[in-house]
Amino acid sequence: MNSHFNHFLGRLLQLRPWLIDVLRGESGSSVERSGAAQGLTELLCAGGTGLVNEVMKDEILPLIDHPKANTREGVLWVLTFLPSALGQSFAPLIDASFPALISGLSDDHESVRDVAMRAGRVTIRSHGKAHVDKILPSLEEGLNNADYRIRAASLNLLGDLLSTLAGIKTSKGDLDTQEDIRQAERAQAQIALVLGPATRKRVLSSLYLRRSDTAAVVRQAAVLVWKSVVSVTPRTLREVLDSLVEQIVNALASGHPDHTQVAGRCLGDIVSKLGDTVLPEIMPVLKDALYRGDTHTRLGACVGLTEVIGCSSKEQIIKYLDILVRVVDEALCDDEEEVRKMAASCFQNLYTVVGNRAFDEIVPQMLASMESGDDNSRARAINGITGILSIRSKELLPYLVTRLVKSRPITSNQASALGSICTVTGGSIHAFFGTIVPTLLSELSDLFGIELDEEEAFREEALRNCIRSLCSSVEKIGINPLIGEVASKCGSDKEGMRIEGCWMMQVIVEESKSTDVLNVLFRQSSSLTIYYFVGKDKADYYDQIPIIIRELLYRLNDDSKTVLIATNAALSALSKNVSAEELVNHIEFIRNLIASMVSDARRRKGGVGDGEFLLPGFNMPKGKNGAYELSSNRSPFAIFLSLIFVIQVSNHSCQYTSAVSFMEMHQSVKWLLLASVNS
C-alpha cells in the first residue's frame, strides 16, 4: 500500500510544474490562477514542510518582482491559500512572505493589490495572535513607506491585526456610539495586555501620526482604526506622549519633506488637543534640536515650532513666551538659509499672536549683537534681522534705519548691517533713500583729504560696500527716488562730495585691479551710485538716462581733475551698458546741454567771451610729454561727446546758419557713434 501511495504522490508532484506554469501564464483568468494556487497549495502541503519551504523560497516568492502582473498575482494567490492550509507550519515563512505581500499592496494593477490585501488578511486572521512579533514590524515599516497605497493598506491590515488581538470585529462608520466606545475600551486593555506597554505606545503613536498624513485616504484609514481601538483620545495621547513626541522629532529630523510635514501637522494637532500638557514636553526637545541637531534636525524643529505656535492659544503663547523667543531667536540666526526661511515663518506666527511684543523681545538683542558683538555674533544677528525683514519689512525698517544711521560716525558694523538689510528689502527700502543716501555720502565726504588709519580705511570700505548693496538691490519702484536723491547731491559745493561721487564709479569699474583708489568722496559716491545703477536691467532705468547724462556732463566743466577722471569712468560705464541705438536718441539733448555749458562759460562774469574755450573734461593731460587728448580712456561715449563738442565749438558764434547743416552734423555723429561701438 505504501508503494501505491508513493507512486500516487509522485504522480501528483509531477503536476507542480504545470500548476506553476498556470500561475505564470499570460492568457489565463484570475479564476484559473486562483484555482492553480489552491491546487499547488494542497500539493505542497502533501509533500511536507520541507518541500513547501524549498518551493516557496526558490520558485514562488522570487516571482513577486516579475515584470508581468499576472505572475505577481499568481504568487499572491498562493500566499492567500497557504497560511490556512499549513497552519502553524507557515510560521517560518512569515518573515519571507510578508514583505512580498506588502510589496503587492503598491502594485500598479488593481487586481494584484486586491489579492495582496486578501492574502494579508488571511495571514493576520490565521497567525496574528500567535506571531504578532513577526507580522507587526512589516506593518510598521509599511506605515512609513513613500507609496501612499502601501501606507493605506498597511493601516487597514494593522486595524485587522489589532482587532484580532483584541477579539473584536473591525467596524466601519463613525464609531461614536456608546457601544463602540465600550468596545474600544475593552480592545485597548486587551491590546496592552498582548503587546506590552512599550510596543503598545509605539504602535498607537505610529497610528496617530498617520492621522496627519499628506494623503486623504491614509488619514481616513488611520482615523477609522484609531477610533476602533481608542475610546478617549486625550487620555490615550497623554499615555503615549513620550513615544509620540520621539517619533515626531525623528520624522522632523528625517530630511524627508513629506515626513517633516506630517510630523509638523501632528505636533500642531496634539498641541491643540492637549495644550499645556504637551508644551512643557515638546519645547525643551525642539530647543535642544535647534542647538545641537544637524541641518535636517534644525529645519524639522522649525517646522514643528511653526505648528506649535500656530495651534496654541494666545494665553499659552504668552505663558511660554520666554522659551519661545529664545528658540525662535536661535532659529532666525541659523547658518543655513533653509532653516532661517522656516524660522521666519515661526516669527510670522508669533507676531500674529503677540504683535509688536515679538519685535521687542527679539530685535533689540539682535541689534546689540550686530553692532558690538564678535564676527560670529554679528553674522548670526544679521542673519536674524534679514530673516525678519523678509516678511515684516514694513514694520521693522523704520526702526532699523533710524537705529543704524542716527549716530555719527556710522561704524563699519552698522554699515555692513545696513548693506545686508538692503539686499532683502529692495522693494521697500526706497522709502528711506532720503535718509540713507545723504547720510552715507556725507560719511564718505568727511573722510576726504584725511590720511586714514587702518580702522578708518576699513570703515570707509564698509560704507562703500553698503552703497553697492543698496544700488544693486533696489527694485524698479525705487529707481526714480534713487536717481533723484543722487542727482540732488551731484551739484554739491563741496569738492570732496563731487570727487567722491565720481570716483566711486571709477572704483567699481576698476576694483578688481586696485583697492588703493578708495580714498575720496561725496559726489564721487553719487557717480558711483549711478555707475552701479546702469549695470542693472536696462529697461528699468532708460527713462532716467537724461538725468544721469545731465549730471555727468555738468561735471565735465569741473575745476577738480579728480572729479573729471571719475566722471570719465562713469560715462564709460554708461556707454558699455546702454546700447548705441539708445544713446543716439539723446544726441540733440546732449548737444543742447553742451551748447548751454559753452555759452555759460563764455558769457558769465569772468568768462572767456569769444576767445578760445576748452571744456576741461575733454582736455585732460595724459602721457609723459603732457600731450592733451579728448578722452583719457577713449570710450565710445567719450568719443561721441567729443565729436559733438568739436562740431559745437567749431563756429565762434556757436550757431548754425541753416537747419540742413545741423541735420548733416546729427547724422554724422550718429554714424560715428554706431561705428565706434560696433568696432
FITI-876897 format. One line per field, with one value per residue (C-alpha): z, x negated, y; residue number from 1. Coordinates in steps of 0.2 Angstrom, whole numbers. Each point is the difference from the previous one (the first is absolute). Layout:
<seses>
w: c(Z,...)
u: c(X,...)
v: c(Y,...)
k: c(NUM,...)
</seses>
This chain:
<seses>
w: c(0,4,-17,-8,10,-4,-18,1,9,-13,-14,10,1,-18,-1,9,-16,-9,15,1,-19,2,14,-12,-15,-10,-7,15,10,18,4,-8,9,17,-4,-4,16,10,-8,1,19,3,-10,10,16,-4,-4,17,8,-8,-17,4,6,-15,-13,8,2,-16,-12,6,10,-12,-13,10,-10,-17,-13,-4,11,-3,8,15,3,-1,14,11,-3,7,15,2,1,8,18,4,-8,9,17,12,-12,-10,14,-8,-16,8,0,-19,-6,9,-9,-16,5,5,-17,-9,9,-10,-17,-15,-4,11,-1,7,14,4,1,11,12,1,3,14,9,-1,7,14,4,0,9,7,18,0,-10,3,2,-18,-8,9,-5,-19,3,10,-14,-12,9,-5,-18,-13,-10,8,-6,11,14,-2,-2,15,11,-5,4,16,4,-3,10,15,-1,0,15,9,-5,-9,-17,-11,-2,-12,2,13,15,12,8,18,-5,-11,14,12,-13,-3,19,0,-15,7,16,-10,-12,14,8,-16,-6,16,5,-11,-16,3,1,-15,-11,6,-3,-18,-2,6,-10,-16,4,-6,-16,-17,-8,4,-2,13,12,-1,3,15,8,-3,8,14,5,0,13,10,10,7,-11,12,14,-12,-7,17,3,-16,-1,3,-14,-12,3,-3,-17,-4,3,-10,-15,2,-1,-14,-14,-10,-5,2,17,6,-5,8,16,1,-3,13,13,-3,2,17,6,-5,10,15,1,16,2,-15,-1,15,-8,-18,3,8,-14,-14,9,1,-18,-6,11,-3,-15,-18,-14,-3,19,1,-15,7,17,-9,-8,16,9,-14,3,19,-1,-13,10,18,8,4,18,-3,-11,13,14,-9,-9,8,-7,-16,-3,4,-12,-14,2,-2,-15,-9,3,-7,-13,-12,-11,-1,19,1,-13,10,16,-8,-1,18,4,-12,11,16,-6,-5,17,11,-12,3,16,-12,-7,18,6,-14,-11,13,5,-18,-3,15,-6,-18,6,13,0,-7,-18,3,10,-12,-15,10,5,-18,-5,12,-4,-19,3,9,-13,-13,7,11,-9,1,19,4,-13,8,16,-7,-12,14,12,-13,-8,15,8,-8,-5,-7,6,-12,9,-3,-18,-3,8,-10,-16,5,4,-17,-9,7,-1,-18,-2,15,5,-13,13,10,-14,7,16,-5,-16,7,16,-9,-12,14,10,-15,-4,18,-4,-15,1,17,2,6,12,-1,9,-10,-16,5,4,-16,-10,10,-4,-19,1,8,-15,-12,9,0,-19,-5,10,-4,-10,-14,12,8,-15,-2,18,0,-16,7,17,-8,-13,14,7,-16,0,17,4,9,-11,11,-3,-19,-1,11,-11,-16,7,7,-18,-5,15,-5,-17,5,17,-6,-5,15,17,3,-9,14,8,-6,2,-1,-18,-4,10,-10,-17,7,4,-18,-6,10,-6,-18,1,5,-11,-14,-2,18,-2,-18,5,12,-13,-3,18,2,-16,6,17,-8,-14,13,8,-16,4,18,7,8,-10,11,-3,-19,0,10,-11,-15,8,3,-18,-6,11,-8,-17,4,7,-11,-18,-14,-7,17,1,-17,6,12,-12,-2,19,3,-14,8,17,-6,-9,16,10,-14,0,18,1,-13,6,19,10,-2,-15,-16,-11,-18,3,0,13,4,10,14,-2,-18,3,13,0,-3,-4,5,-12,7,-17,1,-6,-2,12,12,-4,-17,4,-14,10,3,-18,-3,11,-7,-17,5,9,-14,-12,13,3,-18,-4,11,1,6,-13,-16,-15,-6,6,-14,8,17,-7,-10,16,10,-13,0,19,0,-13,9,17,-7,-9,15,11,-13,-2)
u: c(0,-14,-8,17,1,-17,3,16,-9,-14,13,8,-17,-2,15,-10,-9,16,9,-15,2,18,-4,-13,11,5,16,9,13,-1,12,-12,-15,10,4,-18,-6,12,-5,-19,3,8,-13,-14,8,1,-19,-4,-7,-17,7,11,-15,-11,13,6,-18,-7,14,15,-5,-14,14,8,-12,5,3,17,15,8,-15,0,18,-3,-13,12,13,-11,-3,19,2,-16,2,16,-5,-17,6,-14,-12,1,-8,-18,6,8,-17,-3,18,7,-12,5,18,-3,-9,16,11,-9,2,5,14,15,3,-17,3,17,-8,-14,12,10,-16,-5,17,-1,-17,5,16,-10,-16,3,1,-13,-13,3,-19,-3,15,0,-18,5,16,-9,-13,15,7,-15,-2,-1,15,16,9,-12,3,19,0,-12,12,14,-10,-6,19,3,-14,5,18,-6,-11,14,13,12,6,-6,14,3,9,-1,-3,7,14,-1,-2,-15,-8,2,-7,-15,-3,-1,-10,-13,-2,-2,-13,-10,0,-6,-12,-7,-1,-15,6,17,-6,-11,15,13,-13,-3,18,4,-14,9,15,-10,-5,-2,12,19,3,-14,7,17,-6,-11,15,11,-12,-4,18,2,-13,0,14,-6,-13,-7,-3,-8,-11,-6,-4,-11,-6,-18,-1,10,-11,-15,7,5,-17,-8,12,-4,-19,2,-4,15,12,16,-6,-4,17,10,-10,3,19,1,-10,12,15,-6,-3,17,7,-11,-7,-9,-3,-11,-9,-11,-5,-3,-8,-16,-1,2,-13,-12,2,-4,-15,-8,8,-6,8,15,3,0,11,12,0,5,14,6,-2,10,15,-2,2,14,10,-2,11,-6,0,-11,-12,-2,-2,-15,-5,-18,-5,9,-10,-16,4,6,-15,-12,9,0,-19,-4,-14,11,11,14,1,1,14,10,-4,7,16,-1,-3,15,11,-6,2,18,4,-10,-2,-15,-5,-8,-11,-4,-5,-12,-6,-9,-11,-4,-4,-12,-9,0,-8,-13,-1,-14,-1,10,13,2,2,14,9,0,7,14,4,0,12,12,-1,4,18,3,-11,14,1,-19,-9,4,-6,-16,-4,1,-10,-14,-2,4,-17,-15,-12,8,-11,-6,12,15,-5,-1,16,9,-7,6,17,1,-3,17,10,-2,19,2,-17,3,12,-16,-12,3,-8,-12,-9,-4,-7,-11,-7,-3,-9,-11,-3,-6,-14,-6,-18,-3,-14,9,-6,4,16,7,-5,10,15,-1,0,15,9,-4,6,16,3,-4,13,13,-2,-1,16,12,15,9,11,-15,-10,7,-2,-18,-5,9,-9,-17,3,4,-17,-11,0,-7,-11,-12,-14,-1,18,-2,-16,7,15,-10,-14,11,5,-18,-3,14,-7,-17,2,-7,-16,-3,7,-12,12,13,-5,12,18,18,3,-11,12,14,-8,-4,18,4,-13,6,18,-3,-6,17,15,-1,18,2,-10,1,12,-13,-14,2,-2,-15,-8,5,-9,-15,-2,1,-15,-11,-2,-6,-15,-6,-11,5,19,-4,-9,14,14,-9,1,19,3,-10,11,15,-6,-4,17,12,1,-5,17,6,-14,3,18,-8,-12,10,3,-19,-4,11,-7,-18,5,8,-16,-11,11,0,-19,-1,13,-1,-10,-18,3,-11,12,-3,-18,-5,9,-5,12,-10,7,-6,-17,-9,-19,-6,-17,-18,0,15,10,18,13,19,3,-11,8,7,16,14,10,-15,-4,19,-1,-16,7,15,-11,-12,14,9,-16,-6,11,-5,18,5,15,4,5,13,10,-8,-18,7,8,-15,-10,13,-1,-19,-1,13,-10,-17,8,7,-16,-11,11,1,-18)
v: c(0,12,-3,4,16,5,-3,10,14,0,2,14,9,-1,13,13,7,1,9,12,3,4,13,8,-1,16,-7,-7,9,5,-15,-12,7,-1,-18,-4,8,-10,-16,4,4,-17,-9,8,-3,-19,0,7,16,-3,0,15,10,-5,4,16,8,-7,1,10,15,6,2,14,12,-7,13,-8,4,-17,-9,12,-3,-19,1,10,-13,-13,11,1,-19,-6,8,-9,-16,-1,6,3,-8,17,9,-2,8,16,9,-3,1,15,13,-8,3,18,3,-6,13,13,-8,10,-13,0,-19,-3,13,-9,-17,7,7,-16,-10,12,-2,-18,-1,12,-10,-16,5,17,-4,-14,10,18,3,-6,9,17,6,-1,9,14,2,1,14,11,-6,14,-8,6,-16,-11,12,-1,-19,-2,10,-11,-16,8,3,-19,-5,11,-6,-18,3,8,-13,13,2,14,13,13,17,14,-12,13,-10,-5,-18,4,10,-15,-12,12,0,-19,-1,12,-10,-16,8,6,-17,-9,13,7,18,5,-8,6,18,-1,-8,13,14,-6,-1,17,8,-7,10,15,-9,10,-12,1,-18,-4,13,-8,-18,6,9,-16,-12,13,1,-19,-2,16,6,17,8,14,-13,-12,14,4,-18,-2,18,-4,-13,11,15,-11,-5,17,7,-14,3,19,-4,-12,12,-8,14,-10,-8,18,7,-15,2,19,-3,-13,11,14,-12,-6,17,6,-16,0,18,3,-19,-2,17,-3,-17,6,17,-6,-14,13,12,-14,-5,18,2,-17,-8,-1,10,-12,-1,19,3,-13,8,17,-9,-7,17,8,-12,1,19,0,-13,8,12,18,-4,-15,10,14,-13,-8,16,0,-17,3,16,-9,-14,11,12,-15,-6,17,2,-18,-2,-9,10,-13,0,19,0,-12,10,15,-9,-4,19,4,-11,7,18,-4,-6,13,14,13,-9,-13,14,7,-17,-5,15,11,-15,-3,18,0,-15,7,16,-5,-19,-11,-5,-16,9,14,-12,-10,16,7,-17,2,18,-3,-16,11,14,-13,-1,15,14,13,-1,-2,11,17,-6,-7,14,13,-11,-3,17,12,-1,8,-6,-16,-15,-13,-13,12,3,-19,-3,13,-8,-17,8,8,-17,-6,15,6,3,11,8,14,8,4,6,18,-5,-14,8,17,-8,-12,13,12,-13,-3,18,3,-12,10,7,-9,-13,-15,-13,-18,1,15,-8,-15,11,9,-17,-6,17,-3,-18,6,11,-13,-12,14,4,-18,-5,14,-6,10,9,8,5,17,5,-6,9,16,-1,-3,14,12,-3,1,19,2,15,-11,-7,-15,-5,2,-10,-14,-2,-1,-10,-14,-3,-2,-12,-11,-2,-3,-8,-17,9,11,5,15,12,-1,16,14,6,6,4,-14,-11,8,-5,-17,-3,5,-12,-14,4,-1,-18,-6,-4,13,1,6,16,5,14,7,1,18,4,-11,9,17,-2,-8,12,15,-8,1,19,-4,9,-16,-12,-15,4,0,-17,-8,8,-7,-18,3,5,-15,-12,8,-3,-18,-4,10,-4,12,0,7,12,8,5,12,9,16,1,-2,13,12,-3,2,16,6,-4,9,15,1,-1,14,12,-1,12,-3,-11,-2,10,-4,-7,-18,-11,-18,-11,-7,-17,-2,7,-10,-2,-18,-7,4,15,8,-2,4,-13,2,-15,-9,-17,3,-9,1,12,11,0,4,15,6,0,10,12,3,3,11,12,0,15,15,5,-17,1,-8,9,-12,-15,-11,2,-5,-16,-5,2,-10,-15,1,-2,-14,-9,2,-5,-16,-4,3,-11,-14,0)
k: c(1,2,3,4,5,6,7,8,9,10,11,12,13,14,15,16,17,18,19,20,21,22,23,24,25,26,27,28,29,30,31,32,33,34,35,36,37,38,39,40,41,42,43,44,45,46,47,48,49,50,51,52,53,54,55,56,57,58,59,60,61,62,63,64,65,66,67,68,69,70,71,72,73,74,75,76,77,78,79,80,81,82,83,84,85,86,87,88,89,90,91,92,93,94,95,96,97,98,99,100,101,102,103,104,105,106,107,108,109,110,111,112,113,114,115,116,117,118,119,120,121,122,123,124,125,126,127,128,129,130,131,132,133,134,135,136,137,138,139,140,141,142,143,144,145,146,147,148,149,150,151,152,153,154,155,156,157,158,159,160,161,162,163,164,165,166,167,168,169,170,171,172,173,174,175,176,177,178,179,180,181,182,183,184,185,186,187,188,189,190,191,192,193,194,195,196,197,198,199,200,201,202,203,204,205,206,207,208,209,210,211,212,213,214,215,216,217,218,219,220,221,222,223,224,225,226,227,228,229,230,231,232,233,234,235,236,237,238,239,240,241,242,243,244,245,246,247,248,249,250,251,252,253,254,255,256,257,258,259,260,261,262,263,264,265,266,267,268,269,270,271,272,273,274,275,276,277,278,279,280,281,282,283,284,285,286,287,288,289,290,291,292,293,294,295,296,297,298,299,300,301,302,303,304,305,306,307,308,309,310,311,312,313,314,315,316,317,318,319,320,321,322,323,324,325,326,327,328,329,330,331,332,333,334,335,336,337,338,339,340,341,342,343,344,345,346,347,348,349,350,351,352,353,354,355,356,357,358,359,360,361,362,363,364,365,366,367,368,369,370,371,372,373,374,375,376,377,378,379,380,381,382,383,384,385,386,387,388,389,390,391,392,393,394,395,396,397,398,399,400,401,402,403,404,405,406,407,408,409,410,411,412,413,414,415,416,417,418,419,420,421,422,423,424,425,426,427,428,429,430,431,432,433,434,435,436,437,438,439,440,441,442,443,444,445,446,447,448,449,450,451,452,453,454,455,456,457,458,459,460,461,462,463,464,465,466,467,468,469,470,471,472,473,474,475,476,477,478,479,480,481,482,483,484,485,486,487,488,489,490,491,492,493,494,495,496,497,498,499,500,501,502,503,504,505,506,507,508,509,510,511,512,513,514,515,516,517,518,519,520,521,522,523,524,525,526,527,528,529,530,531,532,533,534,535,536,537,538,539,540,541,542,543,544,545,546,547,548,549,550,551,552,553,554,555,556,557,558,559,560,561,562,563,564,565,566,567,568,569,570,571,572,573,574,575,576,577,578,579,580,581,582,583,584,585,586,587,588,589,590,591,592,593,594,595,596,597,598,599,600,601,602,603,604,605,606,607,608,609,610,611,612,613,614,615,616,617,618,619,620,621,622,623,624,625,626,627,628,629,630,631,632,633,634,635,636,637,638,639,640,641,642,643,644,645,646,647,648,649,650,651,652,653,654,655,656,657,658,659,660,661,662,663,664,665,666,667,668,669,670,671,672,673,674,675,676,677,678,679)
</seses>
